[in-house]
Amino acid sequence: MNTKANRAIGVFDSGIGGLTVVRALMERLPFENIIYFGDTARVPYGVKSVETINRYAAQITEFLIQKDVKMLIVACNTMAAVAHQTIIDLSQVPVAFAYQKLVEQVPVLEVIDASARMAIQHTKTKSIGVIGTPATVNSNAYARAIHLLDKEAKVFSHACPLFVPLVEEGWFDHPATKLIAQEYLKQVIAEQVDTLVLGCTHYPLLKPLLQDIMGKSVTLIDSAEAMADIAADLIDQQAIGNQNHAVPEYTFYVSDLPYRFQTIGERFLGRTLGKIELVSF
């Protein structure tokens, strides 16, 4: 029996946005156990320093590794852009094999590479827009990832710092959100992109609104869906899919327990979250 296969997938994010990845994983991998950590006490990450983001990422990585997850999914674009190496370094766990002390690298998947690949697949004009937090945009991580796949692609990135707090507030279709989105997307529309990467896992919660503003001719790349596809492929390649087809276990941890986390989370996932455990660092 492959005991690794029965272990949970660990997913973490700065707040509620990573639940978009959890939903995509539930749909794509219905028998996998999932442990989710949302850093609701310290959201948003996108306006914080690189040093602070790395420190937060290290704390959460160590927490999930202690939960014996078989895979780590960095659902937060900001952490993926800024703290990827920190997470990789802390995802090596000691294992005993034939009286030897070895190190196992827990697979780490992040949304930027997955979204870049999907954007290249969908664009027809090679004109790609990216919206994200200031930290993600300033890192230039998306442009680098896209240009590695296609040097001729034109990438226009624009920071949308107010989207995360609006989503955390549950204002998915609020008039104020629409006004702010129209202002942010003016410059993106002016670049005549045919593909727009939603470079933050909070943003798919605004997808209907953003699609309406951008128009039907523009393809929106949902980083959550892209991440679920990459995770499913890796599980197949490594033969670590959960063979126990019982009802999976979903466990949720947060660093603060705002009422809206449960209400918004249940509204979005279409199911009760059950017990949500509080963790402090």
N, C-alpha and C positions, 0 to 999 in steps of 0.2 A: 504493500500500500504506500502510495506516495504521500507522505505526511505534509510535505510542502504544499501540495495541491489543495489541501483542506484549509490552509492558512488564509487569512483575510487579505484583501487589497487595501492598502492604506492610502487615503486621499486627504490632502490638506490645502487650506486656503486661508486668506486673511479674514474671511467672514462667511456670509451666506452664499456668495457667488459660486463656490465650489460645488454646491448642491446641483448645479447644472451638469457638472461632470458625473456626479453620483446618479442622477436620473438617467443619463446616457448609458452609464455602465449597467444599471439595473435592466435597461431595455436590451442592451447588446449582450450582456453576460448574466442571465437571470438566476444562475445557481451560485454565483460568487458571493462570499461573505465580504462585507465592506466595513471598514472603520474610518470614520470621518472626523477630522479636527478642524474647527473653524475658530480663528483667533478673533472672536467678536469683541474682546476687550480693547484690542489695539488697531482695529480697522479704522481708516484705510491705510494701506501700506504705501500707496503710490506717491505720496508726498513726503515720505520719510527718507532719511539718509541711507546710503549704501551700507554703512557700518551697522546701523540699527536693523535693517532688513536682514542682513546676514546673521545677526545675533538671534533674531526671532526664528529664522529658518533653522538654525542649529538646535534651538530648544525643541521645536516641534518635531524635527527629524529624529532626535534622540528619543523623544516620547513614543513615537510610532514604531521605531525599531525595537523598543522594549516590549511592544505589543506583538512582536514576532510576525510582522506582516511579510508576505511573500513578494510584494511589489510596492513601490512608492510612486504615487502620482502627484506631481506638483501642479495643483489646479490653479494656483495663483500665477498669472503671467508676470507680475512684478518680481516675485521670488525666482521664477524661472529665468528671468532676464538678468537678475542681479546676483543671486545666491546659488546658482546651479552647482558650482564646484564645491561649495561648502556642503551641500546636501549629498553629493556623490562621496565626498571624503568621509562623511559620518554614516554612510550606508554600508560600510564594510563590517561584517560581524564575524567573530571568531567561531570556528567549528572544529570539532575533534574528529579526526579520521585516521584510523590505524596508528594510534599513538602519536600522531602528528598534530600540531596546531596550525590549522589553515585559516584562510580568510575567505568568506563568501561575500560577494558583492550583490547586495539586494538590488534588483533592477530599478532604476529611477527613470520615469517617463515624465516629460514636461510638454506643455501645450504649444510652445512656440514652433518647434520643428514640425509637429503634426499639422498645425494650422498653415504653416508655410507650404507644405507639400500639397495640401488641399487647395490652397489659393492658386498655385501653379497649374494644377489640374483643371481648374475652372476658368481661368482668365483666357480670353480670346485676343485681347488687345495688348496684353502684357503690361497693363496699367493697373496697379494694385494699390488700394488705400488701406491704411492700418490705423485703427483708433485704439487708444489704451490710456493707462495712467501716465502721469509725467515721468515716473521712474522708468517705466517700460519704454516709452518713446525716446527718452534721453539716452537709454542704453544702446539704441540702434540695433537691438537684437533681432527684430523682425526683418529689417532690411538686409542684415547679414545672412540670415537663414534663407531668405528668398533668393538673394543673389548667388548663394552657393548652388542653388538648384537651377537658376537661369540668370546669367549675367546681363541679359538684355532687358530684363524686367525693370520697369520704372515703379518705384515705391514712394508713396506719399504718406507720411505719418503725421498724426495730429493727436495731441493730448486732450482728454475729456475728463478732467479731474472731478467734476461734480456728479458724474454718472454713478459712481460707487455709493456715495451717501444717499443718493436718491433711491437706488435699488434697496439698500439696507433699510430705508424708511418705508419701502413697499409702494413707492410712487411710480409704478410701471407705466401707467397711462394718465398721469396727472397733467393738467394743462401747463403747469410750470416745467415739467419734464419735457414736454413737447417744445416749448419755447427755447429751452436751453439746448435741446438736441438740434433744433433748426439752426441755431447760432453756431454751434460746434461744426455742423456738417456743411455749412456754406462753402468753406475752403476745400473740403473734400470733393464736393460736387463740382466745384470750379475746375478741378484737375481732371475731370471726365474719366474717372476710374470705372472699370466694369466689374470689379471685384472688391469687396470691402471686408477685411479681416476684423472680426470683433475680438480685439486683442486683450480681453479681460473676461474672466468667466462670470463676472456680474452682468456683462452686457447682453448675453442671450435672453435675459429676462426682459430686455427692452426691444427684442427683435422685431415684433410687429410694428412698433412705433418707428424704429430705424428704417425698416423696409419701406414703410409708407413715405418717409421723407426722401430716401434715396431713389425710390422708383423701382418698378418691377424689372427693369433692364439690368440692374446691378445685383450681382450674386453676393449674399452675405455668408461669410465663412464662420460657422459656429465652432469655436475652439473645443467645446465640450464634446460634440459629435466626433470631431477629428481625433480627440484623445481616446475616446471609447474604441474607435477602430484600431488604433495603434496598440492599445492594451490587449484587445482580443487577438490580434496577430501574434503578439509576443507570447501570450498564454498558449496559443497553438504551437508555436515554434519550440517552446521549452517543455511542452506537455505537462503543464502545471494547472490545468483546468480542474475545478472541483468536481469530482466524480460522484459526490454525495448529492443527489438531486432532491434533497429535502428542502424545506423552506429556509432560505438563507438568513443569516443574522446580520442586521444592520445596527451598528453602534455609533452614536454621535457624541462627540466631546466638544466642549466650547470653553473659552477662557472667561466668558461672562455669559449670563443667561438672560438676554433681553427677551421680553415677551414676544416681540416681533419675529425673533429667530424661529420659534416654533410655529407661529401662525403663518408666516410667509413660507417657511419650509414645507409645511404640510399642504399649503395651497399649491405650491409648485410641484411637489413630488406626487401629489394626489393620494397620499396615504399618511397615517399618523407616524410621527417620528419615534413614538414610544419614549423610553427613558433617555433623557439627555443629561450627561454627566459633566460636572464642572471641574475644570483643571486649572491650577494656578502654577506659575513658574516663579 
